[in-house]
Amino acid sequence: MSRIIRLKTGLLIAFAFETLSVTYCTKFTNYTWLFSILYFAAGMAIALYALSFPELTPLRFRKEGPSNTMVYSRIAGVCVMAAWVYYLSKYRMGDALIDINNADMLPIIRVMNQRFVTGQWYHIYDPIPEIWNGIRPIYLPAMWLPFAASTIFKFDMRWITVGGLFFAFSSFMFLFHPKKHKILSVLGFLISAILFCWLFSEQTNGFISMTEEGVVVAYYALLVLALLSGNMVFIGIATSLCMLSRYALIGWIPAFLLYLLLYKKRKQAVIFSVTGIVCLLVICILPFGIGPFISLTTLPAKYVGFAGIVWVDSPDVFQFSLGFAKFFGQQRISLLHGTLIVLSFIVPALFILGCYVASKKQVILSNVPLAALKITLVVFYNFIDVPYAYLFYTSSFISLLMIASLLRQEESASPSVQKVFL
């Protein structure tokens, strides 16, 4: 068995464990503790395996691009998938109305967009009297702004979530390129189909009918595509969209800058930083003012109190979903929050430093930023204060696109290889 086959086999085993742990295995509630550990271990393994594959570069993708027949087949496959997505999503939406008694995320976002569309830009973050006696919106601009289209054109806002999922799965379809080792490629496709079936067919997960998380999935899928493109402006824009939707990326940004500086890519670091600052100004501060931005930066400090409320009102959130909060318990919420903050910054940075030191010792490591991104999300979501089940799928989509990209790789022909990780 060649080295590349061993790598792909190990990668698929980790992907299978991660996908099953976050989907159908969650039904075995007595073993949630076990699947939480497996999910964490599998995610870390996927990141580490990525280091040993040949570098995913734009040149390699152009060189090994698919034939016209393959392109047409993919387009046909995406069209078939679109029909299934429409049918299944319409059915899922009919199962539950947008109601604060089911979940308050979408009703809050709807009010924010109504204010936005009617020109009340400086009142978007004011309390909403009709929801929980005056709840104050907390969603970052890149999270709620895409739903403005549903307000303007008056369609069910959950189609925006569906659109985000469709974009991510379509990206997988176009990245997926079974050239050699077809059995492994088929297995990878089947494991990916498990995630698709769970999100669109399983009634209990509520991802489509109750959440806004499809937007986040789309942004992180866009970031993976940006990293594969190598275009620093694209990476900066995608990073900003991710960061202005959820804070999960916060530890990766300084780690990525550290990577650029250590590997003497200072010009790229400047482009990345400037692009990110411009996006922050355009998407957040200029249209809505500095006040909401400052208020949103203080939100993480309030999660401890919120987690305490959820422990009392909905302990099942901790006991029957993934994440390590269940191991900390209700009495150690502050410890969990502190652990989350420290690990979110320290682990990605140490990972980058470790890769740099290894490279100086002639160890060939590839795809370091992409692997660091995966590790960042694995750490963040596994140590998150309130582990709502729908949050964990974002990391799964990072894996999905990594699998599609890595399975197309062949043995490196570099004569300079002395040592290779794994």
Secondary structure in CASP SS format (residue, H / E / C, confidence):
PFRMAT SS
TARGET T0000
AUTHOR 0000-0000-0000
METHOD secondary structure of the structure
MODEL  1
M C 1.00
S C 1.00
R H 1.00
I H 1.00
I H 1.00
R H 1.00
L H 1.00
K H 1.00
T H 1.00
G H 1.00
L H 1.00
L H 1.00
I H 1.00
A H 1.00
F H 1.00
A H 1.00
F H 1.00
E H 1.00
T H 1.00
L H 1.00
S H 1.00
V H 1.00
T C 1.00
Y H 1.00
C H 1.00
T H 1.00
K H 1.00
F C 1.00
T H 1.00
N H 1.00
Y H 1.00
T H 1.00
W H 1.00
L H 1.00
F H 1.00
S H 1.00
I H 1.00
L H 1.00
Y H 1.00
F H 1.00
A H 1.00
A H 1.00
G H 1.00
M H 1.00
A H 1.00
I H 1.00
A H 1.00
L H 1.00
Y H 1.00
A H 1.00
L C 1.00
S C 1.00
F C 1.00
P C 1.00
E C 1.00
L C 1.00
T C 1.00
P H 1.00
L H 1.00
R H 1.00
F H 1.00
R H 1.00
K H 1.00
E C 1.00
G C 1.00
P C 1.00
S C 1.00
N H 1.00
T H 1.00
M H 1.00
V H 1.00
Y H 1.00
S H 1.00
R H 1.00
I H 1.00
A H 1.00
G H 1.00
V H 1.00
C H 1.00
V H 1.00
M H 1.00
A H 1.00
A H 1.00
W H 1.00
V H 1.00
Y H 1.00
Y H 1.00
L H 1.00
S H 1.00
K H 1.00
Y H 1.00
R H 1.00
M H 1.00
G H 1.00
D H 1.00
A C 1.00
L C 1.00
I C 1.00
D C 1.00
I C 1.00
N C 1.00
N C 1.00
A C 1.00
D C 1.00
M H 1.00
L H 1.00
P H 1.00
I H 1.00
I H 1.00
R H 1.00
V H 1.00
M H 1.00
N H 1.00
Q H 1.00
R H 1.00
F H 1.00
V H 1.00
T C 1.00
G C 1.00
Q C 1.00
W H 1.00
Y H 1.00
H H 1.00
I C 1.00
Y C 1.00
D C 1.00
P C 1.00
I E 1.00
P C 1.00
E C 1.00
I C 1.00
W C 1.00
N C 1.00
G C 1.00
I E 1.00
R C 1.00
P C 1.00
I C 1.00
Y C 1.00
L C 1.00
P H 1.00
A H 1.00
M H 1.00
W H 1.00
L H 1.00
P H 1.00
F H 1.00
A H 1.00
A H 1.00
S H 1.00
T H 1.00
I H 1.00
F H 1.00
K C 1.00
F C 1.00
D C 1.00
M C 1.00
R H 1.00
W H 1.00
I H 1.00
T H 1.00
V H 1.00
G H 1.00
G H 1.00
L H 1.00
F H 1.00
F H 1.00
A H 1.00
F H 1.00
S H 1.00
S H 1.00
F H 1.00
M H 1.00
F H 1.00
L H 1.00
F C 1.00
H C 1.00
P C 1.00
K C 1.00
K C 1.00
H C 1.00
K H 1.00
I H 1.00
L H 1.00
S H 1.00
V H 1.00
L H 1.00
G H 1.00
F H 1.00
L H 1.00
I H 1.00
S H 1.00
A H 1.00
I H 1.00
L H 1.00
F H 1.00
C H 1.00
W H 1.00
L H 1.00
F H 1.00
S H 1.00
E C 1.00
Q C 1.00
T C 1.00
N C 1.00
G C 1.00
F H 1.00
I H 1.00
S H 1.00
M H 1.00
T C 1.00
E C 1.00
E H 1.00
G H 1.00
V H 1.00
V H 1.00
V H 1.00
A H 1.00
Y H 1.00
Y H 1.00
A H 1.00
L H 1.00
L H 1.00
V H 1.00
L H 1.00
A H 1.00
L H 1.00
L H 1.00
S H 1.00
G C 1.00
N C 1.00
M H 1.00
V H 1.00
F H 1.00
I H 1.00
G H 1.00
I H 1.00
A H 1.00
T H 1.00
S H 1.00
L H 1.00
C H 1.00
M H 1.00
L C 1.00
S C 1.00
R C 1.00
Y H 1.00
A H 1.00
L H 1.00
I C 1.00
G C 1.00
W H 1.00
I H 1.00
P H 1.00
A H 1.00
F H 1.00
L H 1.00
L H 1.00
Y H 1.00
L H 1.00
L H 1.00
L H 1.00
Y C 1.00
K C 1.00
K C 1.00
R H 1.00
K H 1.00
Q H 1.00
A H 1.00
V H 1.00
I H 1.00
F H 1.00
S H 1.00
V H 1.00
T H 1.00
G H 1.00
I H 1.00
V H 1.00
C H 1.00
L H 1.00
L H 1.00
V H 1.00
I H 1.00
C H 1.00
I H 1.00
L H 1.00
P H 1.00
F H 1.00
G C 1.00
I H 1.00
G H 1.00
P H 1.00
F H 1.00
I H 1.00
S H 1.00
L H 1.00
T H 1.00
T C 1.00
L H 1.00
P H 1.00
A H 1.00
K H 1.00
Y H 1.00
V H 1.00
G H 1.00
F H 1.00
A H 1.00
G H 1.00
I H 1.00
V H 1.00
W H 1.00
V H 1.00
D H 1.00
S C 1.00
P C 1.00
D H 1.00
V H 1.00
F H 1.00
Q H 1.00
F C 1.00
S C 1.00
L C 1.00
G C 1.00
F C 1.00
A H 1.00
K H 1.00
F H 1.00
F H 1.00
G C 1.00
Q H 1.00
Q H 1.00
R H 1.00
I H 1.00
S H 1.00
L H 1.00
L H 1.00
H H 1.00
G H 1.00
T H 1.00
L H 1.00
I H 1.00
V H 1.00
L H 1.00
S H 1.00
F H 1.00
I H 1.00
V H 1.00
P H 1.00
A H 1.00
L H 1.00
F H 1.00
I H 1.00
L H 1.00
G H 1.00
C H 1.00
Y H 1.00
V H 1.00
A H 1.00
S H 1.00
K H 1.00
K C 1.00
Q C 1.00
V E 1.00
I E 1.00
L C 1.00
S C 1.00
N C 1.00
V H 1.00
P H 1.00
L H 1.00
A H 1.00
A H 1.00
L H 1.00
K H 1.00
I H 1.00
T H 1.00
L H 1.00
V H 1.00
V H 1.00
F H 1.00
Y H 1.00
N H 1.00
F C 1.00
I C 1.00
D C 1.00
V C 1.00
P C 1.00
Y C 1.00
A H 1.00
Y H 1.00
L H 1.00
F H 1.00
Y H 1.00
T H 1.00
S H 1.00
S H 1.00
F H 1.00
I H 1.00
S H 1.00
L H 1.00
L H 1.00
M H 1.00
I H 1.00
A H 1.00
S H 1.00
L H 1.00
L C 1.00
R C 1.00
Q C 1.00
E C 1.00
E C 1.00
S C 1.00
A C 1.00
S C 1.00
P C 1.00
S C 1.00
V C 1.00
Q C 1.00
K E 1.00
V E 1.00
F C 1.00
L C 1.00
END
